[in-house]
């Protein structure tokens, strides 16, 4: 993994000083979760108005509050930036932070499409700055145990991966999942979890078949995906913004299978079930909502001089966006 350039300031073991771009629900959840870890703390918030920034800062005791994203990234007290705005703004907001010389964590979905993802990654690499997609699932305790079992060959050869993510949302055309101008998309918001999960287990598919149905505003509302891989393995994935689905995940191998409980993408538990039906339960302890684990990973990488996380590599993030582009192209 690439390291920081010579002469670049090294971070100490002091808590990483975060600046947040955006003051919506995910930013609030991130700020709240940082209170259960000593790896970092929020020192600045940037919003589109002073009133919004002040309200957010008052709630979380944040000392610096800015009425623009430009002021946030220019704040000398900010060491790393978390982009927590809607998908269409990710590219511009993350580039703004990179131009200011700040490492960046970008909320998923990383960008609107693979072209934007490639541009963002190229910029970070050219500047020698850390960049990571905030796919928080990758850093959760139960997923770490799943990956340990996969690496140990406990499942044998992987045959099938299944995962779903569906939530019910009221039919509000201004809501971000339905509003085209806000990047409305069941796939980009919900489906990215199953797609990323399949990528973690099997890599990038070489065959993609998708059935996409629109929501009432015309954006994608429900999608079923069948992926084929060079190994012969397959993945069956679904997402929807109109109903609450089980939100479970299964990895099936020739020797055993893993069944991850709902919600598979959040702190959860799972069963390892052998061919004979014998089962072992895994319920790793966790703290908070689970978002602080990705913040811990950013701090770990920066202190190690890494420019990207080995658990969520940038090339894989781009590949996931390419996969979702292919799925939406079949709409």
N, C-alpha and C positions, 0 to 999 in steps of 0.2 A: 504494500500500500504506500502511496506517495506520502512524503512528509512535508512539513512546513518549510518555507524557504529560509535560507540563512539570514539572520538578522531580524526576522519577524519576532515580535514580542511573545515570549512563552507565558502561558497561563500558570498561575500558582495553584496551590491546593486550596486557596480561598474559594468560596462559592462563586460560580460563574455568574456574571451580571447580565441578565437577559433584558432585552428590549422587545416589546410586542408590537407588531403592526396589525391593527385590528382590535376591536373591543367587543366582539360578539361572543356567542355561547362557548365556542371552542377555546377562545382566548381566556375566558373566565375559568373554564375547566382546567386549562393548563396552569394558570396562575394559582389556582386553588391546590392543585396537586404538587406544585413545587414546595408547598409548606410541609410536606411529609418526607422531604429529602434534603440533605445538606449539600447536594452537588451544585445548586444554583438558587438564585433568587431574582425576582423581577424588580428592576430598578427604574424602568421607564415604560410608558405606554404611549403609543401614537395612534390617534384617531382622526376622523375627518372634521371634528369640531372640538373646541376647548371644553364645552359642556360635557360631551361624551367622555373625553379623556379624564376630566376631573372626577366624574362619577365613578369610572372604573378604578382610578387611582385611590379614591377615598375608600372604596370597598376593600381593597387589598393592601392599603398602606404603602402605596408606591410613591417614591419621592419626586420623580420627574414625570410630568404629564405634558404631552405635546399635541398641538392642534393640526399637525401635518406629519406625514410619513417622512418627509425630507428632514424635518427637525429631529425626528426619532433616530434615524440612522446617523445623523451628525452628532448626536449626544456623545461626548467623550467618555461618559461613565458606562456606556453600553458596550459590552464585549461581544455579544452574539445576538442575532435577531431571529425571532420566530414570526413567520408570515402566517397570519390566521385570518386572512380575508377570503372571499369567495374565489372559486377556481379561475375566472377570467382575469383576476387581478394578480395572480401568483407570479407570473413572469415579470411584469413591470415592478412589482413590489420587491421581489427577490433581487432583480438586477439593481435596483436602487440601493439595497443594502450592500451588495457586492461592490458597487462603484464606490461606496463609502469605506470599503476595506473591511467589512464585517462578515464573519462566518454566518451561515444561514441555515435554519431549519424551516422547511416549507411544508405546510399542511397538505395532506392528501385530498383529492388527487393532485399530484405534483403540479401539473399544468392542464391546459385544455386539450392538448394533443401532443404527439410525439415530436413534432417540429419545434414547438416551444420548449419541450423538455431538453432536446438536443442543444438548443441555443443557450439555455440556462446552465447546463453542465459545461458547455464549452467556455462560457464566461468564467465560471468558478475555477476551472482548470487553468485557464490562461492567467488568471490573477493569483493562482496558488492559494485559494481560500477554500475552507471547508464548506460542504453543501450536503444536505441529506433530506430525503423525503420523510415526513412525519408519519410513517406507517407504524404506529405505536405497537401494533400486534407483534411485530418482529422481536420486541424486547421484553415481552411479558414472561413471567416465570414458567407458566405451563408450556409456552412455545419453546422456551429454552430446553425443557425436558423432552418435548417432542423431537426437536432437532438432535438431541443426544441419542435418542433411541433410533432415529433414522440413520445417523452416522455409524452406530454400532451394528447396523444390519438386523435389528430386532424384528423387522417386518418382512425380511426377505426382499424379493424383487417387488417394486411398487406396480400395482395393476391399475388401480382406480383411485381418483380423488374426487370427493363430492363436497360441495359447500354451498350455502345459500345465505342471502341477507335481504330480508324484506321488512319494511316498516310501513305502517299506515300513517299518512299525513292528510290533514283536511285539504280539500280542494281550493286552495288559495292561490290565484295566479301570480301574486306578488311574492309567494314563498320561494326561497332559493332553489328548491328541488324542481319547481315547476316553471320558474321564470327564465326564459331563454337568455336575457341580458345578464343574469347572475350565474350562468353556466348550468342551468337546470338540467338534471340528468340522473336517473336512477343508477346508471352504470358508474358514472364518475363519483357519486357520493356513496352508494351502497355496494354496487358491484365490484368496486375496486378491491374490497376486502377478499371476496372469494377468488378473484383473479390473482391478486398478490399471493394469497395462500397457495394456490396451485403452482405459481411460479416458484415459490420457496421450496416446494417439494419436488417439482418435476422440471423446472426451467421454462424456457420459451416454447410454446407449441409450434409445430410445423403444419398443422391442419386446424382450421377454425370454421365451425359451422354455428351460426347464430340465428335466433328468431327474436326479433325486436318489435314490441308493440308500443305505440305512442301513448303518452298521458294526454289529458284533456287540453293542454296548451301546445301540444305538438312535439315536445321534447320526449326522449325515450322514457317510458314508464315501467316497462317490464321486459326483461331479457333472459333468455335461456341460451346457454352456451355449451357446446361440445368441443373439447380440444383433443387433438391427437398428438402424440409425441413420438420421436424417433425410436424410443425404447419399446414402443407398442402400448405403453400406458395411455389411459384416457382420463379426462377430467370432465365432470358434469357440474355445471355451476349455474345458479339462478340469482336474480335480484328483482325487486319490485319496490315501488314507492306507494303502493295502494293497499298493502296488507301486511300484517305481522306474520312472518314465517318462522320456522323453528330456529333459524340462525345457528345451525350446527355444522360441523365439518367431520369428514371421515377420510382416513387414509387406509386403503386396503392393499395389503401385500400378500405374497404367496405363503408366508409363515404366520402372519398375524395382522390385525388391523387396529387402528387407533380411532376411537370415537370421542370427539371433543364436544362437551356439553355447551348449551346455550349460555351466554353469547360467546361463540368461539373466538371472536376477535378481541374480546375484552378479557380481563382476568377471569379464568375459568378452570375447570377440572376435566379430566378425561379418563377413559378406560383403555387398557391394552388387553386385547382379546385374542387368544391363540386359536389355532385351527380346531383344537379340541373343545373350544368354548370356555376354557378357563380364563378368568379375568383378573386383572390387577388394577386398582384405582390409584390415580395420581391427583392430588389436590394441593398443589404448592401454596404456601402462604403468600399473601401479597398485601401491599399497603395502598391506600388511596384508591382513586379511580383507575390507575394504571398508566396515566400519561407521563408521570415522572420518570418512568423507566427509559423513555426515549430521551428525556432531558439528561438523565444520568449517562446515557450512551454518548451524547454530544460532548459532555464534559470529559468523559473518558478519552474519546478520540482526540479532542483538542489538547489535552494534557500529554497524550502520547505522540503528538505531532502528526496525526493522521489527517488527510484531506477528505476522507470519506469513511463511512462505516463498513466494515466487512460483513455486518449483518443486514445492511440495506444498501448494497453497492449502487452507485449511480448508473452504471451500464444496465443493471437489472431494472431500475426505475424507468429508464428510457424504453427498455424492452416491454415492460408492462404497459406503458402508454401506447406503444406500437400495436400491442395485442388489442387494446381497447379501441384504437382507431380502426382496426380491421373488423372488430365486432360491429361498431356503429356504421361502418361502410355497408354492412349487409342489411341495414334498416330499410 
